[in-house]
């Protein structure tokens, strides 16, 4: 997947991921590391196949890899990570090698999903990619096995207390 590889190798992506890792070093709750991004990508891909959405695999994986890229800004300045994520993802997508660029329409879909991933299920106009991301992001968390479950700020009814995708 050359376009996803271009994102993962992008200096800004690498810098942001390292900043997130430093900020979450002592975090007892779920982390927003490469493992989380891969989990979200794989769950999104399964959902895409099961729902027959027909989304491009690289679009799905790119979306998953970019969705939490604004976390460092949130930790450092308080800016919501979905807002910061749109700005940072836009810069990454706008500066990848031309041979690995997404189309303007695909970039718009990606930025819409990154910007709306915290609540697209409630939006009547949410695009399939955004809904897929929202569901996969939540499903990726194994709350049933988390040692910090009782301290987690997620309401009990939204925690994943059983294996599900």
PyMOL commands that place a pseudoatom at each C-alpha (Angstrom):
pseudoatom trace, name=CA, resn=UNK, resi=1, chain=A, elem=C, hetatm=0, pos=[0.000, 0.000, 0.000]
pseudoatom trace, name=CA, resn=UNK, resi=2, chain=A, elem=C, hetatm=0, pos=[2.279, 2.783, -1.228]
pseudoatom trace, name=CA, resn=UNK, resi=3, chain=A, elem=C, hetatm=0, pos=[0.022, 5.684, -0.223]
pseudoatom trace, name=CA, resn=UNK, resi=4, chain=A, elem=C, hetatm=0, pos=[-0.312, 4.407, 3.346]
pseudoatom trace, name=CA, resn=UNK, resi=5, chain=A, elem=C, hetatm=0, pos=[3.437, 3.755, 3.491]
pseudoatom trace, name=CA, resn=UNK, resi=6, chain=A, elem=C, hetatm=0, pos=[4.031, 7.348, 2.376]
pseudoatom trace, name=CA, resn=UNK, resi=7, chain=A, elem=C, hetatm=0, pos=[1.899, 8.590, 5.279]
pseudoatom trace, name=CA, resn=UNK, resi=8, chain=A, elem=C, hetatm=0, pos=[3.627, 6.356, 7.836]
pseudoatom trace, name=CA, resn=UNK, resi=9, chain=A, elem=C, hetatm=0, pos=[7.075, 7.466, 6.611]
pseudoatom trace, name=CA, resn=UNK, resi=10, chain=A, elem=C, hetatm=0, pos=[6.119, 11.151, 6.454]
pseudoatom trace, name=CA, resn=UNK, resi=11, chain=A, elem=C, hetatm=0, pos=[8.318, 13.181, 8.836]
pseudoatom trace, name=CA, resn=UNK, resi=12, chain=A, elem=C, hetatm=0, pos=[5.335, 15.013, 10.334]
pseudoatom trace, name=CA, resn=UNK, resi=13, chain=A, elem=C, hetatm=0, pos=[3.480, 11.753, 10.983]
pseudoatom trace, name=CA, resn=UNK, resi=14, chain=A, elem=C, hetatm=0, pos=[6.584, 10.248, 12.636]
pseudoatom trace, name=CA, resn=UNK, resi=15, chain=A, elem=C, hetatm=0, pos=[7.095, 13.374, 14.741]
pseudoatom trace, name=CA, resn=UNK, resi=16, chain=A, elem=C, hetatm=0, pos=[3.474, 13.444, 15.902]
pseudoatom trace, name=CA, resn=UNK, resi=17, chain=A, elem=C, hetatm=0, pos=[3.442, 9.732, 16.742]
pseudoatom trace, name=CA, resn=UNK, resi=18, chain=A, elem=C, hetatm=0, pos=[6.645, 10.158, 18.799]
pseudoatom trace, name=CA, resn=UNK, resi=19, chain=A, elem=C, hetatm=0, pos=[5.137, 13.143, 20.645]
pseudoatom trace, name=CA, resn=UNK, resi=20, chain=A, elem=C, hetatm=0, pos=[1.999, 11.130, 21.402]
pseudoatom trace, name=CA, resn=UNK, resi=21, chain=A, elem=C, hetatm=0, pos=[4.134, 8.262, 22.729]
pseudoatom trace, name=CA, resn=UNK, resi=22, chain=A, elem=C, hetatm=0, pos=[6.045, 10.614, 25.022]
pseudoatom trace, name=CA, resn=UNK, resi=23, chain=A, elem=C, hetatm=0, pos=[2.834, 12.192, 26.315]
pseudoatom trace, name=CA, resn=UNK, resi=24, chain=A, elem=C, hetatm=0, pos=[1.260, 8.798, 26.977]
pseudoatom trace, name=CA, resn=UNK, resi=25, chain=A, elem=C, hetatm=0, pos=[4.350, 7.115, 28.418]
pseudoatom trace, name=CA, resn=UNK, resi=26, chain=A, elem=C, hetatm=0, pos=[2.839, 6.757, 31.889]
pseudoatom trace, name=CA, resn=UNK, resi=27, chain=A, elem=C, hetatm=0, pos=[-0.798, 6.610, 30.779]
pseudoatom trace, name=CA, resn=UNK, resi=28, chain=A, elem=C, hetatm=0, pos=[-2.733, 3.762, 32.403]
pseudoatom trace, name=CA, resn=UNK, resi=29, chain=A, elem=C, hetatm=0, pos=[-5.614, 4.049, 29.942]
pseudoatom trace, name=CA, resn=UNK, resi=30, chain=A, elem=C, hetatm=0, pos=[-5.667, 3.031, 26.295]
pseudoatom trace, name=CA, resn=UNK, resi=31, chain=A, elem=C, hetatm=0, pos=[-2.839, 4.446, 24.247]
pseudoatom trace, name=CA, resn=UNK, resi=32, chain=A, elem=C, hetatm=0, pos=[-2.939, 5.927, 20.775]
pseudoatom trace, name=CA, resn=UNK, resi=33, chain=A, elem=C, hetatm=0, pos=[0.059, 4.110, 19.400]
pseudoatom trace, name=CA, resn=UNK, resi=34, chain=A, elem=C, hetatm=0, pos=[0.764, 2.177, 16.227]
pseudoatom trace, name=CA, resn=UNK, resi=35, chain=A, elem=C, hetatm=0, pos=[-0.943, -0.918, 17.654]
pseudoatom trace, name=CA, resn=UNK, resi=36, chain=A, elem=C, hetatm=0, pos=[-4.164, 1.068, 18.161]
pseudoatom trace, name=CA, resn=UNK, resi=37, chain=A, elem=C, hetatm=0, pos=[-3.957, 2.505, 14.650]
pseudoatom trace, name=CA, resn=UNK, resi=38, chain=A, elem=C, hetatm=0, pos=[-3.473, -0.980, 13.174]
pseudoatom trace, name=CA, resn=UNK, resi=39, chain=A, elem=C, hetatm=0, pos=[-6.373, -2.371, 15.223]
pseudoatom trace, name=CA, resn=UNK, resi=40, chain=A, elem=C, hetatm=0, pos=[-8.652, 0.409, 14.001]
pseudoatom trace, name=CA, resn=UNK, resi=41, chain=A, elem=C, hetatm=0, pos=[-7.521, -0.124, 10.400]
pseudoatom trace, name=CA, resn=UNK, resi=42, chain=A, elem=C, hetatm=0, pos=[-8.187, -3.852, 10.496]
pseudoatom trace, name=CA, resn=UNK, resi=43, chain=A, elem=C, hetatm=0, pos=[-11.582, -3.444, 12.163]
pseudoatom trace, name=CA, resn=UNK, resi=44, chain=A, elem=C, hetatm=0, pos=[-12.498, -0.770, 9.609]
pseudoatom trace, name=CA, resn=UNK, resi=45, chain=A, elem=C, hetatm=0, pos=[-11.495, -3.084, 6.781]
pseudoatom trace, name=CA, resn=UNK, resi=46, chain=A, elem=C, hetatm=0, pos=[-13.606, -5.915, 8.197]
pseudoatom trace, name=CA, resn=UNK, resi=47, chain=A, elem=C, hetatm=0, pos=[-16.557, -3.536, 8.564]
pseudoatom trace, name=CA, resn=UNK, resi=48, chain=A, elem=C, hetatm=0, pos=[-16.077, -2.299, 5.008]
pseudoatom trace, name=CA, resn=UNK, resi=49, chain=A, elem=C, hetatm=0, pos=[-16.187, -5.873, 3.703]
pseudoatom trace, name=CA, resn=UNK, resi=50, chain=A, elem=C, hetatm=0, pos=[-19.091, -6.991, 5.888]
pseudoatom trace, name=CA, resn=UNK, resi=51, chain=A, elem=C, hetatm=0, pos=[-21.188, -3.944, 5.024]
pseudoatom trace, name=CA, resn=UNK, resi=52, chain=A, elem=C, hetatm=0, pos=[-20.299, -4.089, 1.334]
pseudoatom trace, name=CA, resn=UNK, resi=53, chain=A, elem=C, hetatm=0, pos=[-19.239, -0.425, 1.309]
pseudoatom trace, name=CA, resn=UNK, resi=54, chain=A, elem=C, hetatm=0, pos=[-16.675, -0.922, -1.447]
pseudoatom trace, name=CA, resn=UNK, resi=55, chain=A, elem=C, hetatm=0, pos=[-14.191, 1.545, 0.031]
pseudoatom trace, name=CA, resn=UNK, resi=56, chain=A, elem=C, hetatm=0, pos=[-10.613, 1.434, -1.231]
pseudoatom trace, name=CA, resn=UNK, resi=57, chain=A, elem=C, hetatm=0, pos=[-8.279, -0.454, 1.128]
pseudoatom trace, name=CA, resn=UNK, resi=58, chain=A, elem=C, hetatm=0, pos=[-5.663, 2.298, 1.161]
pseudoatom trace, name=CA, resn=UNK, resi=59, chain=A, elem=C, hetatm=0, pos=[-8.330, 4.905, 1.923]
pseudoatom trace, name=CA, resn=UNK, resi=60, chain=A, elem=C, hetatm=0, pos=[-9.541, 2.837, 4.890]
pseudoatom trace, name=CA, resn=UNK, resi=61, chain=A, elem=C, hetatm=0, pos=[-6.027, 2.258, 6.250]
pseudoatom trace, name=CA, resn=UNK, resi=62, chain=A, elem=C, hetatm=0, pos=[-4.972, 5.880, 5.709]
pseudoatom trace, name=CA, resn=UNK, resi=63, chain=A, elem=C, hetatm=0, pos=[-8.047, 7.016, 7.612]
pseudoatom trace, name=CA, resn=UNK, resi=64, chain=A, elem=C, hetatm=0, pos=[-7.231, 4.773, 10.555]
pseudoatom trace, name=CA, resn=UNK, resi=65, chain=A, elem=C, hetatm=0, pos=[-3.591, 5.865, 10.634]
pseudoatom trace, name=CA, resn=UNK, resi=66, chain=A, elem=C, hetatm=0, pos=[-4.487, 9.564, 10.581]
pseudoatom trace, name=CA, resn=UNK, resi=67, chain=A, elem=C, hetatm=0, pos=[-7.479, 9.643, 12.923]
pseudoatom trace, name=CA, resn=UNK, resi=68, chain=A, elem=C, hetatm=0, pos=[-5.592, 10.295, 16.201]
pseudoatom trace, name=CA, resn=UNK, resi=69, chain=A, elem=C, hetatm=0, pos=[-2.692, 12.299, 14.763]
pseudoatom trace, name=CA, resn=UNK, resi=70, chain=A, elem=C, hetatm=0, pos=[-3.865, 15.392, 16.677]
pseudoatom trace, name=CA, resn=UNK, resi=71, chain=A, elem=C, hetatm=0, pos=[-3.460, 13.783, 20.100]
pseudoatom trace, name=CA, resn=UNK, resi=72, chain=A, elem=C, hetatm=0, pos=[-0.106, 15.464, 20.839]
pseudoatom trace, name=CA, resn=UNK, resi=73, chain=A, elem=C, hetatm=0, pos=[-1.637, 18.887, 20.214]
pseudoatom trace, name=CA, resn=UNK, resi=74, chain=A, elem=C, hetatm=0, pos=[-4.498, 18.014, 22.561]
pseudoatom trace, name=CA, resn=UNK, resi=75, chain=A, elem=C, hetatm=0, pos=[-2.099, 16.995, 25.316]
pseudoatom trace, name=CA, resn=UNK, resi=76, chain=A, elem=C, hetatm=0, pos=[0.146, 20.024, 24.801]
pseudoatom trace, name=CA, resn=UNK, resi=77, chain=A, elem=C, hetatm=0, pos=[-2.349, 22.838, 24.153]
pseudoatom trace, name=CA, resn=UNK, resi=78, chain=A, elem=C, hetatm=0, pos=[-5.825, 21.504, 24.914]
pseudoatom trace, name=CA, resn=UNK, resi=79, chain=A, elem=C, hetatm=0, pos=[-6.922, 21.761, 21.278]
pseudoatom trace, name=CA, resn=UNK, resi=80, chain=A, elem=C, hetatm=0, pos=[-9.392, 18.918, 20.582]
pseudoatom trace, name=CA, resn=UNK, resi=81, chain=A, elem=C, hetatm=0, pos=[-7.535, 16.116, 18.807]
pseudoatom trace, name=CA, resn=UNK, resi=82, chain=A, elem=C, hetatm=0, pos=[-10.112, 15.837, 16.043]
pseudoatom trace, name=CA, resn=UNK, resi=83, chain=A, elem=C, hetatm=0, pos=[-9.666, 19.535, 15.205]
pseudoatom trace, name=CA, resn=UNK, resi=84, chain=A, elem=C, hetatm=0, pos=[-5.872, 19.369, 15.383]
pseudoatom trace, name=CA, resn=UNK, resi=85, chain=A, elem=C, hetatm=0, pos=[-6.005, 16.096, 13.460]
pseudoatom trace, name=CA, resn=UNK, resi=86, chain=A, elem=C, hetatm=0, pos=[-7.701, 17.696, 10.463]
pseudoatom trace, name=CA, resn=UNK, resi=87, chain=A, elem=C, hetatm=0, pos=[-5.006, 20.373, 10.312]
pseudoatom trace, name=CA, resn=UNK, resi=88, chain=A, elem=C, hetatm=0, pos=[-2.104, 17.932, 10.708]
pseudoatom trace, name=CA, resn=UNK, resi=89, chain=A, elem=C, hetatm=0, pos=[-3.570, 15.251, 8.433]
pseudoatom trace, name=CA, resn=UNK, resi=90, chain=A, elem=C, hetatm=0, pos=[-4.219, 17.938, 5.811]
pseudoatom trace, name=CA, resn=UNK, resi=91, chain=A, elem=C, hetatm=0, pos=[-0.581, 18.956, 5.917]
pseudoatom trace, name=CA, resn=UNK, resi=92, chain=A, elem=C, hetatm=0, pos=[0.577, 15.352, 5.650]
pseudoatom trace, name=CA, resn=UNK, resi=93, chain=A, elem=C, hetatm=0, pos=[-1.804, 14.562, 2.792]
pseudoatom trace, name=CA, resn=UNK, resi=94, chain=A, elem=C, hetatm=0, pos=[-0.872, 17.783, 1.017]
pseudoatom trace, name=CA, resn=UNK, resi=95, chain=A, elem=C, hetatm=0, pos=[2.850, 17.081, 1.081]
pseudoatom trace, name=CA, resn=UNK, resi=96, chain=A, elem=C, hetatm=0, pos=[3.210, 13.361, 0.318]
pseudoatom trace, name=CA, resn=UNK, resi=97, chain=A, elem=C, hetatm=0, pos=[5.068, 12.464, -2.856]
pseudoatom trace, name=CA, resn=UNK, resi=98, chain=A, elem=C, hetatm=0, pos=[2.877, 13.056, -5.926]
pseudoatom trace, name=CA, resn=UNK, resi=99, chain=A, elem=C, hetatm=0, pos=[3.186, 9.393, -6.843]
pseudoatom trace, name=CA, resn=UNK, resi=100, chain=A, elem=C, hetatm=0, pos=[1.529, 8.519, -3.527]
pseudoatom trace, name=CA, resn=UNK, resi=101, chain=A, elem=C, hetatm=0, pos=[-1.090, 11.255, -3.308]
pseudoatom trace, name=CA, resn=UNK, resi=102, chain=A, elem=C, hetatm=0, pos=[-4.777, 10.661, -2.770]
pseudoatom trace, name=CA, resn=UNK, resi=103, chain=A, elem=C, hetatm=0, pos=[-7.198, 12.475, -5.061]
pseudoatom trace, name=CA, resn=UNK, resi=104, chain=A, elem=C, hetatm=0, pos=[-8.791, 15.735, -3.877]
pseudoatom trace, name=CA, resn=UNK, resi=105, chain=A, elem=C, hetatm=0, pos=[-12.064, 13.869, -3.275]
pseudoatom trace, name=CA, resn=UNK, resi=106, chain=A, elem=C, hetatm=0, pos=[-10.305, 11.183, -1.231]
pseudoatom trace, name=CA, resn=UNK, resi=107, chain=A, elem=C, hetatm=0, pos=[-8.423, 13.795, 0.820]
pseudoatom trace, name=CA, resn=UNK, resi=108, chain=A, elem=C, hetatm=0, pos=[-11.750, 15.486, 1.581]
pseudoatom trace, name=CA, resn=UNK, resi=109, chain=A, elem=C, hetatm=0, pos=[-13.232, 12.141, 2.682]
pseudoatom trace, name=CA, resn=UNK, resi=110, chain=A, elem=C, hetatm=0, pos=[-10.221, 11.471, 4.913]
pseudoatom trace, name=CA, resn=UNK, resi=111, chain=A, elem=C, hetatm=0, pos=[-10.299, 14.893, 6.545]
pseudoatom trace, name=CA, resn=UNK, resi=112, chain=A, elem=C, hetatm=0, pos=[-14.070, 14.662, 7.074]
pseudoatom trace, name=CA, resn=UNK, resi=113, chain=A, elem=C, hetatm=0, pos=[-13.630, 11.307, 8.820]
pseudoatom trace, name=CA, resn=UNK, resi=114, chain=A, elem=C, hetatm=0, pos=[-10.714, 12.513, 10.978]
pseudoatom trace, name=CA, resn=UNK, resi=115, chain=A, elem=C, hetatm=0, pos=[-12.669, 15.622, 11.955]
pseudoatom trace, name=CA, resn=UNK, resi=116, chain=A, elem=C, hetatm=0, pos=[-15.846, 13.731, 12.717]
pseudoatom trace, name=CA, resn=UNK, resi=117, chain=A, elem=C, hetatm=0, pos=[-14.604, 10.508, 14.259]
pseudoatom trace, name=CA, resn=UNK, resi=118, chain=A, elem=C, hetatm=0, pos=[-15.611, 11.439, 17.776]
pseudoatom trace, name=CA, resn=UNK, resi=119, chain=A, elem=C, hetatm=0, pos=[-19.302, 11.551, 16.977]
pseudoatom trace, name=CA, resn=UNK, resi=120, chain=A, elem=C, hetatm=0, pos=[-20.342, 10.767, 13.385]
pseudoatom trace, name=CA, resn=UNK, resi=121, chain=A, elem=C, hetatm=0, pos=[-22.895, 8.195, 14.496]
pseudoatom trace, name=CA, resn=UNK, resi=122, chain=A, elem=C, hetatm=0, pos=[-25.010, 11.069, 15.768]
pseudoatom trace, name=CA, resn=UNK, resi=123, chain=A, elem=C, hetatm=0, pos=[-24.660, 13.082, 12.546]
pseudoatom trace, name=CA, resn=UNK, resi=124, chain=A, elem=C, hetatm=0, pos=[-27.375, 12.389, 10.020]
pseudoatom trace, name=CA, resn=UNK, resi=125, chain=A, elem=C, hetatm=0, pos=[-25.060, 13.486, 7.208]
pseudoatom trace, name=CA, resn=UNK, resi=126, chain=A, elem=C, hetatm=0, pos=[-22.066, 11.359, 8.263]
pseudoatom trace, name=CA, resn=UNK, resi=127, chain=A, elem=C, hetatm=0, pos=[-20.266, 9.703, 5.369]
pseudoatom trace, name=CA, resn=UNK, resi=128, chain=A, elem=C, hetatm=0, pos=[-19.675, 5.926, 5.370]
pseudoatom trace, name=CA, resn=UNK, resi=129, chain=A, elem=C, hetatm=0, pos=[-15.926, 6.332, 5.975]
pseudoatom trace, name=CA, resn=UNK, resi=130, chain=A, elem=C, hetatm=0, pos=[-16.547, 8.530, 9.037]
pseudoatom trace, name=CA, resn=UNK, resi=131, chain=A, elem=C, hetatm=0, pos=[-19.130, 6.107, 10.452]
pseudoatom trace, name=CA, resn=UNK, resi=132, chain=A, elem=C, hetatm=0, pos=[-16.802, 3.184, 9.843]
pseudoatom trace, name=CA, resn=UNK, resi=133, chain=A, elem=C, hetatm=0, pos=[-13.965, 4.985, 11.637]
pseudoatom trace, name=CA, resn=UNK, resi=134, chain=A, elem=C, hetatm=0, pos=[-16.149, 5.960, 14.580]
pseudoatom trace, name=CA, resn=UNK, resi=135, chain=A, elem=C, hetatm=0, pos=[-17.353, 2.377, 15.087]
pseudoatom trace, name=CA, resn=UNK, resi=136, chain=A, elem=C, hetatm=0, pos=[-13.890, 0.811, 14.642]
pseudoatom trace, name=CA, resn=UNK, resi=137, chain=A, elem=C, hetatm=0, pos=[-12.222, 3.282, 16.994]
pseudoatom trace, name=CA, resn=UNK, resi=138, chain=A, elem=C, hetatm=0, pos=[-14.660, 2.346, 19.750]
pseudoatom trace, name=CA, resn=UNK, resi=139, chain=A, elem=C, hetatm=0, pos=[-14.606, -1.395, 18.975]
pseudoatom trace, name=CA, resn=UNK, resi=140, chain=A, elem=C, hetatm=0, pos=[-10.804, -1.491, 19.083]
pseudoatom trace, name=CA, resn=UNK, resi=141, chain=A, elem=C, hetatm=0, pos=[-10.730, -1.082, 22.860]
pseudoatom trace, name=CA, resn=UNK, resi=142, chain=A, elem=C, hetatm=0, pos=[-10.679, -4.305, 24.950]
pseudoatom trace, name=CA, resn=UNK, resi=143, chain=A, elem=C, hetatm=0, pos=[-12.263, -2.747, 28.048]
pseudoatom trace, name=CA, resn=UNK, resi=144, chain=A, elem=C, hetatm=0, pos=[-13.184, -6.182, 29.392]
pseudoatom trace, name=CA, resn=UNK, resi=145, chain=A, elem=C, hetatm=0, pos=[-9.481, -6.910, 29.935]
pseudoatom trace, name=CA, resn=UNK, resi=146, chain=A, elem=C, hetatm=0, pos=[-8.248, -3.444, 30.904]
pseudoatom trace, name=CA, resn=UNK, resi=147, chain=A, elem=C, hetatm=0, pos=[-6.578, -3.093, 34.305]
pseudoatom trace, name=CA, resn=UNK, resi=148, chain=A, elem=C, hetatm=0, pos=[-7.641, 0.588, 34.430]
pseudoatom trace, name=CA, resn=UNK, resi=149, chain=A, elem=C, hetatm=0, pos=[-11.292, -0.109, 33.598]
pseudoatom trace, name=CA, resn=UNK, resi=150, chain=A, elem=C, hetatm=0, pos=[-12.654, 1.194, 36.900]
pseudoatom trace, name=CA, resn=UNK, resi=151, chain=A, elem=C, hetatm=0, pos=[-10.790, 4.515, 36.524]
pseudoatom trace, name=CA, resn=UNK, resi=152, chain=A, elem=C, hetatm=0, pos=[-11.739, 4.985, 32.865]
pseudoatom trace, name=CA, resn=UNK, resi=153, chain=A, elem=C, hetatm=0, pos=[-13.852, 8.018, 32.000]
pseudoatom trace, name=CA, resn=UNK, resi=154, chain=A, elem=C, hetatm=0, pos=[-15.922, 6.089, 29.438]
pseudoatom trace, name=CA, resn=UNK, resi=155, chain=A, elem=C, hetatm=0, pos=[-19.450, 5.482, 30.695]
pseudoatom trace, name=CA, resn=UNK, resi=156, chain=A, elem=C, hetatm=0, pos=[-19.934, 1.846, 31.649]
pseudoatom trace, name=CA, resn=UNK, resi=157, chain=A, elem=C, hetatm=0, pos=[-22.582, 1.334, 28.938]
pseudoatom trace, name=CA, resn=UNK, resi=158, chain=A, elem=C, hetatm=0, pos=[-20.127, 2.342, 26.196]
pseudoatom trace, name=CA, resn=UNK, resi=159, chain=A, elem=C, hetatm=0, pos=[-17.241, 0.145, 27.334]
pseudoatom trace, name=CA, resn=UNK, resi=160, chain=A, elem=C, hetatm=0, pos=[-16.475, -3.001, 25.361]
pseudoatom trace, name=CA, resn=UNK, resi=161, chain=A, elem=C, hetatm=0, pos=[-17.188, -5.602, 28.012]
pseudoatom trace, name=CA, resn=UNK, resi=162, chain=A, elem=C, hetatm=0, pos=[-17.209, -8.512, 25.562]
pseudoatom trace, name=CA, resn=UNK, resi=163, chain=A, elem=C, hetatm=0, pos=[-15.297, -9.447, 22.446]
pseudoatom trace, name=CA, resn=UNK, resi=164, chain=A, elem=C, hetatm=0, pos=[-16.965, -7.727, 19.511]
pseudoatom trace, name=CA, resn=UNK, resi=165, chain=A, elem=C, hetatm=0, pos=[-16.131, -6.101, 16.236]
for i in range(1, 165): cmd.bond("trace and resi %d" % i, "trace and resi %d" % (i + 1))
show_as sticks, trace
zoom trace
